[in-house]
Amino acid sequence: MGGRRRNGGYAQTMTREQVDSLLGEDWLRQLVADIRNGHDERKGELPFICPHYAAFRNNHRSQADIVAESFTFMTCVDVDDLALVDKAVGRAMALNQDEYSDWQGQVLRIAYSARRKVHLYIRIPKGMTIAEAQQAFCREVEVPYDESCTTPERMIYVTGRDEEVYRSPQWLEPLTQEEIAERREAYLMRGLDVDGRKLGGELPRKNVTLSRDNNIPAADERLRFIFNACMKECELEPEVLVVEGARHEAVKSILSVGAAQLMTKEEFLSVLSEMMPRNWQDKNIQQLVTDFYQKYRDPSQRMTQFQRRVFARSRRLQEKGQMGPMSPIGPMSPMGQEGAEAPGNPVGLAALFASKLPPELPPQLPRLVKAATQSTPKRYKATVAQAIFPPLATYPKQLSFVYIDNKVRELRINCLIVAGTGSGKDSCTQEPLAHIIADMKVRDDENRERLKKYNDEYNSKAGNKQKPPRPADLVIQTIKSDITRAALVQRMGDAQQAPLYVKMNELEQWDKVEGASGRSNQFTTMKLCDDEGNDFGADRASTLSVMGSGSLHLNWNANTTTAKALRYFRYVVTDGPISRLSLATIPEEEIGADIAVFGNYDEAYDEALKPYIDNLKKATGVIDCQQARRMARRLKEECAEFAQLSQDRVFDNLTHRALVAAFRKACLLYAANGMKWEKAIEGFCRWSLYYDLYLKMSLWGDQIRHANNEMPTSKRGPQNLLELLPDVFTLDEARRVRLQQGLSAENTKKMVNNWKSRDYVTQISDISFQKCDKYKR
C-alpha cells in the first residue's frame, strides 16, 4: 500500500489493523474534503491500494517486481462516470444479495472516491483472469469496462471509512490455503500461471541480481521448515553443505525432492544463504540453482505425497503465527490461538488426560461469554460458559454455517452437566439461562395463554357445534420438560422452522420425550436433535390426533450426577448419544469450603446480553465463516495428531462430533457479534473442545473400550505412546508398549510407519527408530 506523500512507485505491505487504522485517520478525512472543495492537485497525497497483489519485491510497484504468490484473487472496478455511480452501487448491492447471481457474496467493498465516483472491490471468480472478471461484472452492473483497471500493478486511491457504502466481513480477509490451491489449479488447467497470467511470463520478469542485500528476501520459519524437511527426505545432515566436494550434489538433492516445487528460486537462495553463508554465491552453486529452476520447476506438475505434506505443514506455520499470512494489502496479523494457555499439542494433551481436573477456562474470553458469566463465581464459570449455548442457539431462525466437509451445520447445541449431588449444578446456571431466554419466554407465555383460551373454547362447544379455528402463529419455542412426543410434534410444527428449547433439572426426564426407558430406550430423539435434515413426526388415524413431520431442532440443558449418567447410558455407550453430548461439570469442593457468592442478575446484566441476543435474532441464512473453518481444521489436525500418537480409537471416534460442537459454538459467537470474528473465540472453543473430551474420556472411556473389545484397562484417557518409549527405540519396544496399553501387537509396524510419515520419528535401521527433537525427553 502506498502511504501519504509517497512516490507512486513505492508500495509496502500493511496489516489489516494498520489499514483499518489508516482509514479512520482525521487527516485522510480532511484531505478528501479539501479535494472535493477544489484542491484537485492534492489527489496525489492520498494513500493507495494495489488490489491485485499483496507484495512487490523491494516494495517496488511494477510488473517486473510482482510476487506472483501474493495474488489476492481480488480486483477493483473503477466507475468513472458520475451519472452511473448510483446505478452501479445499487446493482452491485443487489447482485451481492441475489442467491441466483454468480456474484452473491462476492462484493467485498464499495467506497466513494475523492471525486465522488465509486470503487467496487470484488472477488475474482475461480478460473477467471482480472480482465475477464472486470468485463463480466461490468456487464452485470451495466457500466463501461475500463481496460486500464486490469493491469496487474494497478493502484487505486483510497478514501476513509466515512466514504464506505458497504464492507463485507471478507474484506481484507485472506482466503484459506485450500481455496488458494483450488484457484491456482484452475489457472494451471487453463495453461495460466498461479496468478492468472500466461505461463512463461506474459510480463517480463526482472533478472535477479544475486546480492543478499537487494533482491534475496530474508528467510522465515516457513522457508526454513521446507528446506529442512527436504534435507531429511534426502537423509542429509546440515554439515554436508559446508563440505568441499559434497555441497554441490547436496544442493541438487534438496532441489530434486521438492524444494524447487515448494519455494521460488529467490526463497530457496534466501535459506541457502543462511545454511552455507560462505559458498552460496559460488558460481557453480548459482549456476546449478538457476539451471534447475529453468529446466525442472513446473508449477503444473502434480505434487508428490511428501511435497503435499510439507506444503500443508508449512502453511500451518503461517496460520499459527510464526509468520503472518498475506492479506490483500499486507501481512495479516495471526489469529490468536491462546497456544500457551490451551493444550493444543501432544505433550499438552497427554498431560491434560493424565490430570485429575479438567482444563481451566482461558483468561481471555469472547465478549458474549464474558458478559454471561460476569456474575458467576470463579468455581462455576466453566460450567456456565458451557451451559449458555443451547438457549442462545435457539434465537436464530434457519441459520447454518458451512463446515470443513463443505456441508452445513445448524446451531444444534446441548449441554449436560454431570457432577456430584449438591454441587450446585442447577443453582449456578438457573439465573443465566433464565435471563438469556427471558425475551423468548415473554412471547411464549402470551401464546400459551392464547392456546389455552382456544382449547377452552373448543372443548366448550358441543359435538354438533362448529368448532373455532386454531389460532395462527402460535410459536412456542420454550417447551416443558414433561412434554410428550405428540406435543413435541405439534410445537415443532407451530415453530415455523425455528429451534425449540427445553431445560431439564434431571436427565431422566428425557424418558418422557423418548417414550421409553431402561434397555428399550435407544435415545433416538436425542440423537436426532444433533442431526441436520432429520425426519421426525407422527402419523395418526384419529381426526383429533396430532399429525405432522419435519426436521426436529431441539436445543437442551440438563443436569445429572455421575452415577446416574453412567447408569443412564450404560446400554448405548457405542451407539451415538454420548458422542453427541456437550458436557460440563463442577469440580468437587473441599469439605467445609466457603459458600460461593454470586453477583447481581439485574437490568445491567440484561443490558450486557442484549446486543448479542439482538444480533442472534436477526441472524439467518447459510454463512461461510472462514475463521471458524480455519479454526476447525486446526483443531482437527491437533486431535488427529494425538490420536496417531496415542493409538486410542475411542478418543479418535469421540473427537469427530466434539469438533462439530466446538465449531457450532464458534459460529454462534461470530453471529452474536454481528458476523464479526474476535481473537478470543478460537482460544475459548479450543478449551471447550478439550474440556468436553476430557469429561467424556473420564466418564465413558473405559466403558466404550470394554464394549468394543472386552479388554481390561485402567486408563481414564488416552496416552501419548511415544512418550512411553525411549528417544531411540526398537519395534519390539514399541510392541511391548502397545500390549501394556491394551492394544494389539499386530499393528505395531503400521503405527511406527505412520509416525515416520508424519515426522514424529526417523528410521535408523530396519528395526530401530529415533524420536524427532520435538518429542525427545
Secondary structure as GFF3:
##gff-version 3
##sequence-region A 1 777
A	DSSP	alpha_helix	16	23	.	.	.	ID=ss1
A	DSSP	alpha_helix	26	36	.	.	.	ID=ss2
A	DSSP	three_ten_helix	40	45	.	.	.	ID=ss3
A	DSSP	beta_strand	48	49	.	.	.	ID=ss4
A	DSSP	three_ten_helix	57	59	.	.	.	ID=ss5
A	DSSP	three_ten_helix	63	65	.	.	.	ID=ss6
A	DSSP	three_ten_helix	68	70	.	.	.	ID=ss7
A	DSSP	beta_strand	74	79	.	.	.	ID=ss8
A	DSSP	three_ten_helix	82	84	.	.	.	ID=ss9
A	DSSP	alpha_helix	85	97	.	.	.	ID=ss10
A	DSSP	beta_strand	107	112	.	.	.	ID=ss11
A	DSSP	beta_strand	118	123	.	.	.	ID=ss12
A	DSSP	alpha_helix	130	141	.	.	.	ID=ss13
A	DSSP	three_ten_helix	147	150	.	.	.	ID=ss14
A	DSSP	beta_strand	156	157	.	.	.	ID=ss15
A	DSSP	three_ten_helix	161	163	.	.	.	ID=ss16
A	DSSP	beta_strand	164	167	.	.	.	ID=ss17
A	DSSP	alpha_helix	177	189	.	.	.	ID=ss18
A	DSSP	alpha_helix	221	233	.	.	.	ID=ss19
A	DSSP	three_ten_helix	238	242	.	.	.	ID=ss20
A	DSSP	alpha_helix	247	254	.	.	.	ID=ss21
A	DSSP	pi_helix	255	259	.	.	.	ID=ss22
A	DSSP	alpha_helix	260	262	.	.	.	ID=ss23
A	DSSP	alpha_helix	265	275	.	.	.	ID=ss24
A	DSSP	alpha_helix	283	296	.	.	.	ID=ss25
A	DSSP	alpha_helix	305	319	.	.	.	ID=ss26
A	DSSP	beta_strand	326	327	.	.	.	ID=ss27
A	DSSP	beta_strand	330	331	.	.	.	ID=ss28
A	DSSP	alpha_helix	346	354	.	.	.	ID=ss29
A	DSSP	alpha_helix	367	372	.	.	.	ID=ss30
A	DSSP	alpha_helix	378	387	.	.	.	ID=ss31
A	DSSP	alpha_helix	389	392	.	.	.	ID=ss32
A	DSSP	beta_strand	399	402	.	.	.	ID=ss33
A	DSSP	beta_strand	408	410	.	.	.	ID=ss34
A	DSSP	beta_strand	414	418	.	.	.	ID=ss35
A	DSSP	alpha_helix	427	436	.	.	.	ID=ss36
A	DSSP	alpha_helix	438	460	.	.	.	ID=ss37
A	DSSP	alpha_helix	485	494	.	.	.	ID=ss38
A	DSSP	beta_strand	500	504	.	.	.	ID=ss39
A	DSSP	three_ten_helix	507	509	.	.	.	ID=ss40
A	DSSP	alpha_helix	510	514	.	.	.	ID=ss41
A	DSSP	three_ten_helix	518	520	.	.	.	ID=ss42
A	DSSP	alpha_helix	524	528	.	.	.	ID=ss43
A	DSSP	beta_strand	536	538	.	.	.	ID=ss44
A	DSSP	beta_strand	548	550	.	.	.	ID=ss45
A	DSSP	beta_strand	554	560	.	.	.	ID=ss46
A	DSSP	alpha_helix	562	568	.	.	.	ID=ss47
A	DSSP	alpha_helix	577	580	.	.	.	ID=ss48
A	DSSP	beta_strand	583	584	.	.	.	ID=ss49
A	DSSP	alpha_helix	603	618	.	.	.	ID=ss50
A	DSSP	beta_strand	621	623	.	.	.	ID=ss51
A	DSSP	alpha_helix	626	646	.	.	.	ID=ss52
A	DSSP	alpha_helix	649	672	.	.	.	ID=ss53
A	DSSP	alpha_helix	680	709	.	.	.	ID=ss54
A	DSSP	three_ten_helix	721	724	.	.	.	ID=ss55
A	DSSP	beta_strand	728	730	.	.	.	ID=ss56
A	DSSP	alpha_helix	731	740	.	.	.	ID=ss57
A	DSSP	alpha_helix	748	757	.	.	.	ID=ss58
A	DSSP	beta_strand	761	763	.	.	.	ID=ss59
A	DSSP	beta_strand	768	771	.	.	.	ID=ss60
A	DSSP	three_ten_helix	773	775	.	.	.	ID=ss61
###
